[in-house]
Amino acid sequence: MSMAEYKGKVKNIHDTPFGYTMSVIGGKWKMVIIYLLAEGDAVRFNELKRQIGAITYRTLSAQLKELEADGLVHREEFPQVPPKVVYSLTPKAISLLPVLESLCEWGVENQ
């Protein structure tokens, strides 16, 4: 489906594939988190926090939970002391990476 198929028919943006996509990756931090997770195999919470910098622990935790609920992030907890939790991308999120790559290319061309 393309945007052209919805031209003049959109009553509510949330009912379109675009609306769904934006609900999953929209917001200030979700695409940043996906981008950083795409760079590594599995990343620990504090490493993500260090790489992002300006995000609070609470916000990072909430964004990771939302991404996990949407099926984009896999959370793996290891039963050890101290607890170890790592995050990685799911196949669903990996299928989104070409779209993010296109956004990066657009940024290079228009920066």
Sequence and secondary structure as in RCSB ss.txt:
>XXXX:A:sequence
MSMAEYKGKVKNIHDTPFGYTMSVIGGKWKMVIIYLLAEGDAVRFNELKRQIGAITYRTLSAQLKELEADGLVHR
EEFPQVPPKVVYSLTPKAISLLPVLESLCEWGVENQ
>XXXX:A:secstr
  GGGGTTT S GGGSHHHHHHHHH SSSHHHHHHHHHHSSSEEHHHHHHHH SS HHHHHHHHHHHHHTTSEEE
EEE SSS EEEEEE HHHHTTHHHHHHHHHHHHHH 
